[in-house]
C-alpha cells in the first residue's frame, strides 16, 4: 500500500513532533510493563505449579489433618482467652474509674466533705490546738514576790 504524505503546516510541525516523541516513550514504557507482567505471570504460574506438586505429594491422612486442626484450634483458643482477659481487665478498670468519678459527683452534690478534706481539716485542727496550748503556756500569770503581799 502506498503511504499518503500529508503536508503539515510549519506551525503545527513542532507540537506534532513533540506529541509523536511522547507517544513513542509511552509505547516503550507500555511494552516494558507488559513484558514485566508476563514474566511475573509465568513466575507465579511456576510457583503455583510447585505448590500443587508439593500438595499432591503429601499424604492426606485424616488423623494427621485432624491433629493439625486441633493444634491450630488450641492456639486460637489460647489467643481468645488472652484477648478476653485483656478486655475484662480494661472493662474492670474503666468501671472502677467511672464509679470513683460518680462517687465524687455524689459527694460534691450532697455537700459532704471527702475523706481527704476531712483528714486535711483534722491536721489543721491539730496544728491550731498545739498553737493555742503554746499560747496558754506563755500567758500564765507570773507571781512576783513582795508585790503588795505581806509575808
Secondary structure, DSSP 8 states (H G I E B T S, - for coil): ---------HHHHHHHHHHHHHHHHHHHHHHHHHHHHHHHHHHHHHHHHHHHHHHHHS---HHHHHHHHHHHHHHHHHHHHHHHHHHHHHHHHHHHHHHHHHHHHHHHHHT---HHHHHHHHHHHHHHHHHHHHHHHHT-----TTSS---
